[in-house]
Amino acid sequence: MHEVDLLVIGGGINGAGIARDASGRGLKVLLCEQHDLAAHTSSASSKLIHGGLRYLEQGEFGLVRKALGEREVVRRQAPFLVRPLCFVLPWQPHLRPRWMLRLGLWLYDHLGRRSPAFPASRAVDLHAVPLGVLLSPQLQHAFSYADAQVDDARLVILNALDAAQRGARILTGTRCVDLQRGHGRWHAVLEDVAGHQQTVQAQAMVNAAGPWAGGLLERMHARSGGPALRLVQGSHIVLRRVWPNDRACLLQQPDGRVVFLLPFHDHLLIGTTDTDYRGDPARCSVLPAEVDYLCSAANGYLRDPVAPAEVVWQFAGVRPLLADPDPRAAKLSRDYRLQLDAEGAPALHVLGGKLTTYRVLAEEAVDLLRPYLPHAGPAWTAAGEPLPGSDWGDAGQACEQLRHQAPWLPEATLRRWASAYGSRSIDLLHGARSLFDLGEDFGAGLHAREVAFLCDHEWARSAEDVLWRRSKLGLQMDAAQAVRLQAWMDSHRR
């Protein structure tokens, strides 16, 4: 039997963040994830670290303040992974009056911390800014403001990696098939994909199962009444369309929603939707109506319209949002609730939340459990303690460092490694002095050495893990290359 202080169920951003926080306080932690890290909601976001400008209209001032504060903290945690982005908000007078947008942006500026990375908002003439040439010539006035973009799945993996380096056990492809309280402890049975089981005994448990969290809470009979969570599907589409890599758009819609146009690995990302979802969160998929909606939303602003036929990739995720009687999914709160059940062995249920606020959520979660784990240390992550790979600074600085270390790397590979691994690129090189030393090339600059690194150090188990979560090279590789990659990975595991 394996004994730990804390069992964390769920390998999304909240679970990984809690495992990191708790491990850094000296606790013995085990995290189990039934699929891959960031396999679902945490790899299906809009890839933004932001305050959530539209939440101001819903009166969520506390959430926006918290998220804006975290924006800078998360950027300091992983400067090579999180990059500031200039957003343009075109003004359409029939949607919202100019004064309302100006007031919202003034609040956005003053609720957050000012820093050079996130300058204040301002009014702009669309005919005088670079992005203007891609937008409809009928649009003249806009506002600009700053937020940040991140590779969401890699942020999860870096948190899990940091937790592991601090002593946590991270088990992917492992389900919790039985969970019982007894004698002041939790007794859990974990089962891996091969059917092998192990028993774990824990002083405390965290339910960070994302869209599955409500179901786990119900099975434990920890509460009564209506459902605590409402599942909402958010879908995105990716098009092979030229778009500046440092600019984004926030587009108002007649139905009150907003849609983002975002740079995405030399493609254009358009999202997101809000559709109530029922069923297994692992089986959600983008609906044709959602593709049509997103194309139509973008075409209200673009000079050259997009069409569903141009979509090269699409993805959907199920967000667990705090339940509300309002039937409109877009109006649901993106804030979170931490529900502590301290009868016997303590259990903490993480309900709701968003990518940006994961660090403060993790801190609050472990603080709530600290009275039951008396040897836990104090909170430590608020200063932006760096995540693995941050030693070289931001992506541009990491790129220069890597170029000095390996001038023979192709420019595309060099830039990709710098922005994905930062200073961990040195571990990837490990004495390599030429492309030949990196082994077989599976396509798009993905070599055997990098795949082995992802299998051995980042819990990758399948071609999908590599191509769509630890990288986005699936955008550049075909099905035959993916099959060859999977065959190599199967051989490597043996």
N, C-alpha and C positions, 0 to 999 in steps of 0.2 A: 504494500500500500504506500502511495506517495503522499506525504504530508506537506501542506503549504499553509501560509497565512491567508492568502486570498486566491480564490478561483474566479476568473473572469470568463464569462461565456459570451463569445462574439468577437470577431476579428475585424470589425470596421474601425472607423476613426475614433469613436468613443472608447471601445474596448482597448484598442492599442494605446490610446492616450492614458487611460486609467492604469494599464499595466506598466507603462513607463513611469508615471508619477509614483505609483506604489513601490515599484522596484527601487526608485531613487530615494525612497524614505527608509530603505533597509528591510522591506518586507519580502518574504518568499512568495513569489507569484507564479501561477500557472494560467495561461490563456489558451482556451480551446476554440477553434473555429471549424464549423462543419464543412466549409468549402475552402476557398482561398482567402487570404487577407484581402480586404476591400473588394470581395467578389461581387457585391451587390450595390447597395445604396451609395457606399463611399467611393465607388469608381464611376458612378453615374450622375455626378453633380454637374453644375455649370462650370466647375474648375475655378471658382472665385473665392478669394479671401476678401470679404467686403462687409460693410455695415448693413447693407440691405436698404437702399434708398427708398424703395417702395413701401417698406414696413412703417415709415413715418406716417403715411396716409392712414394706416390702421391704428395709429396711436401707440405703437410699440417702441416708445422712446427708450425704455430701459434696455430692451434687446439691442437696439441700434447702438446705444452708448457702449454697451458691453462688447459688441462685435467690433466696433471701430477701435476700441482699446486693444482688442486682441489682434487686430490687423497688423499693427506694428510689432507686437510680441512675436507672432508667428513668422513675420518677415525676418526678424532677427534670429529666430530659431534655425531657419534654413534659407539663407539669402540666395543660394544658387538655385533653389527650387521655386521660391516665391518671388515674382517680379511685378513691380508696379506697372499699371496700365492706365493710359489716358482714355477716359470714356467721354463720348459725345452723346448728348441728349437732345435730339432735334425737337424743336417746338412746333406743335400743330395746334393752332388756336381753338379748334373745335373740340379738342380733347381735354386739355387743362389750361387755365389761364396762365399767362406768363408770370404773374406775381406769385402764383402758387408754386411753380417750379423754383422760382428764385428763393422763396421762403424755405422750401424744403431743402434746397442745397445750402442755404445759410445755416440751417439747423444741423445738417450733415457735417458741415465744416466745424461747427462749434461743439458738437457732441463728441467728436474724436480728438485725438492728440495730433497736434500739428507736427510735421516733420518734413524735411526736404523731399523725402520719397513720395509724400502725398500732399501736393500743393493745394491751395484753396480753389474752389470752383470759380468760374468766370463765364461771362457771356461771350459767344464767338459768332463771327460771320462765317457761315458754311462755305461761302465762295472764297474764303481766304485761308482755309485750313486744308491740310493734305487729304483728309478723309472726304472732303466735300465732293471731289471728283467721282466718288463711287456712289454718291447719294443722288436722289432725284433733284434736278435743277429747280424744281418748284419749292424746295426747302431752302430757306434763307437763314433763319435764325436758330441758334442752338446754345446750349450750355455745355461746358466741359467740367469734369471733376475727376478725381483720382481714386482708384481702388487697386486691387492686385489679383493676379492670376497664379494658379498653382496646379501641379500635377497631383490630383487628389489621391490616386492610388499610391503613388510614391510617397506622399506624406504619411499615409498609413504605414507603409512598409518601414519608413525611417523611424517612426515611433516604436514599432515592434522590434526593430533592430536595436534601438537604444535600450529598450526594456531588456532584451536578451543580453546585451553587453553588461547590464547591471544585475544580471542573475536570473531573470525570468525565464521560464520554459514556455515556448510558443509552439503549440501543436495545431497544424493545419490539417484539413481533411479528417477532422476528429469531432464526433458529435457527443454531446452529453445525453446519454440514453436513459439515465436514471439519476434522480436527485432527491435525497431524503435528509431531513433533520434528525439528529439523534445525539443525546448526551452533550448538548451545547456545541455541536460541530455539524458541518455539512458532509455528507457522504455521497460522492458522485461516481457514476460509472461512465467512463469515456470509451468510445469505440471508434477505431480508425477505419479507413476505406477498405482495408483487408479483412475487417471483422474482428480484429484483435482488441481485447478489452483490457482496461486497467482501472483500478479503483483509486480515487483521490479523496483525501480527508482535508477539509479546509475550515479555518476558524470563521471565515466570512466569504460571501459570494456576491458577485456583481452580475446582474442580468443586463448585458449590453448587446442584446441580440437584434437590435434595430427593428425592422418590421416584424420580427418574430417575438419581440420582447413582450408585447401584450399577451400573446398566447401562452408564453411561459409563465407570466405572472398569474394568469387565470388558472392554469393547471396547478399552481402552487396554492390556490385558494387564499391568496394574500389580500384580496379585497373583494368588495361586493359592489353592485351597481352596474351602470352601463360601461361600455368599453372605454378605456383610458386613451386609446389611440385610434386615429382614423388614417387609413392607408391611402396615400395619394400617389399616383404614377406621374413621374416627370420624364418627358422624352426629349431627345435632342437629335438633330441631323447634322451630318458633316458633308460638305461639298468641296470639290476640287476647284476652288475659286481664289484668285489672287486677293490677298487682304494684308494690310500692313500689320507686322507682328507686334507693334507697340500701341495699337489703337483698337478701340471697341466701341460699340453703340448700344445704347439703351433705348428701345423703341416702345413708345406708348401704343396701346391698342384700344380700339373702340369699346371692347368688353371690359375695360378697366385693368387688364393684365399688362405686363411688360414682357418683351422678348429681347434677348441679347444677341448681338452679332459679335463673335469673338474670334481672334486668331487662334489657330489650332494646328500646329505641326505642318505649316505651309498649306493649310486648308482653312475653310471657314466653318465655324461651329455656330449653329442657330438653336436656341432653346430658351425657355423650356415650356412645357405644358403642365397643367394641373388637372388630373382626371381621377376621380374616385376609383379605387381598385379593390377588387375582391378576388381571393384565390391565393395560390402559393406565390409569395414574392419572388421566388427564384425563377418563376416561369413568365414574368411580365415581358412584354414585347411592344415595340412601337406600332401604333395603329395607323393604317393608311390615312384616316381622318386627321391624325396628329401631324403627319407629314404635310398634308394639304394646308393645315392651319399655320404651321411654321413658315411654309413657303409664302403663303398669302400675307402673313404678318411682315415678313421681310420685304416683300414686293411693294408694300405701301410706302417704302422709304428708299429702295435701291434704284439706281439709274438703269441698270441692266437686270431684268427680273430673273429669278431662279425658278426651277421647275423640279418636281419630284424625281424626274428621270436623271437629274444631276447628282442625286444623293449617292455617295460612295460608302457611307457607313451610317448606322443609326444605333442608338442605344437608349434604353429606358431603365429607370430605377424606381423602386417604391420607397417613398418617404414616410416614416412614421411620425405623424403630426398630432399634437394634442387635440383631442376631440372638442368639437364646438357645435352648437346647434345651427350655426350659419351653414346653409347648404352649399355655398360657394367655396370650393376647395382653395382657390387663390387667396381667400380671406383668413385661412387658418394660421394660427401662430406658428412661427418657426422657432420659438423658444423651447426650453426643455423643462422637465420636472424630474427631480430625484426623489423617489419614493422609498423610504427606509422601513423595513419590517424587521424589528429587533426582538421579536418574540422567539426565544431560544437563540440559535445561531443567527447572526444578522444577515439579511439579504437586502441589497440595494438594487432597485430597478431604475434603469435609465430610460426615460420616456421622452421622445422627441429630440430636438436639437438640430444644429447645422454645423457644417464643416468648420466655419470660422471660429466658433466658440468652443471647440473641442478641448482646448487646453484648460480653460477656466472651468469647464464642466468636470474634467478629470480631477482637478484640484479640489473642487467642492465635494466631489464624490468621495475621495479618500479622506477629506476632512470629516465628513459625516461618519465614516467608519472608524476613525481614529480612536474614539473612546473604547471601542471593542478590540482594538489592536494596540495595546498600550506601548509596545516597543517601536511603533511607527514614528519616524522623524517628522519634522515640520515641513510645510509646503516649501517648494524650492524652484518651481518652473517659471514663476512670474517674470523673472529678469530676462527671459528669452534664452535660457540655457541651450547652447547649440545642439542641433541634431547631427548625427554622423554625416560627415562629408562637408561640413561648413567651414573648415579651416582656411579654405582659399577665398572666402568671400562670395560675392555674387557670381552669376553665371559668366559675365564678361571677364572678371578677374580669374575665375577658375579656368576659363578657356585659355588665357594667356599662360597660366601656370602649366597647364597640360601641354600646350604647344612647346613650352621650354623643355618639358620632360620627354615628349615623344613627337618631335617635329615631322616624323614620317607618317603620322596618322592622317588619313584623308580628312579634309575640312569638315565634311558633314558628320563623320563619326566623332571627331574631336568636339564639335559643338554639342552633339547629342550626349556624349559622355559627361561633359562639363556640367550640363544643365540637369542631368539625371543623377550623377554620382558625386559631383563636386570633387573634393580631395580624395574620396574613396577610389577614384580612377587609378591612383597609384597601386592600390591592391589589385585592381584589374590588370594592370600592366605586368606587375610582378616579374620584372626582368626582361620582358619582351623588347626586342630591338628592331623588329620589322613586322610587316603585316603577316609574313609567313609564320611568325611565332604565335599568332593569334588563332591558328588552326583553320578548320573548314569555314568557308563563307556560305551561310545559308541564304544570303540575299540581303539587300539594303544595308550592307555593312555590318550585319550581325554574324559574329564569328563564334566558333566553338568555345573559345576561352571565356567570352562574355556569358554564354549560356550556362557553362559550368559554374561560373561565379554566381549567377542568379539561382541556380539549383542548390549550390552548397551554402550560400550566405543569405539568400532572400526567399527561401521556402518555395521557389517555383517548382511545379510538378508537371505542368503541361505546356504545350505550345501556346494555348490561349493565355495562360498566366504570363508568359514571356511577351507575346505579341500585342496584348491588349491592356495589360495592367502594369507590368514593369517597364514596358515601352509602348509606343503606338506604332510600331513597325508593321503591324497588320495592315496599315493603310498603304504600304508599299510592296507587300509580298503577296504572292498568289497562293491558291490552295495547295498546289503541288509542293511549294517550298515549305508550307506549314506542316504538311505530312512528313516531309524529310526531316524537319526539325523535331517533330514528335518522336520519330523513330530514333534519332540520335539521343534524345533525352531519355527514352526508355532504356537504351543501351547503357547510357551513363549511369543510371540508377542501379543497374545490375552490377 
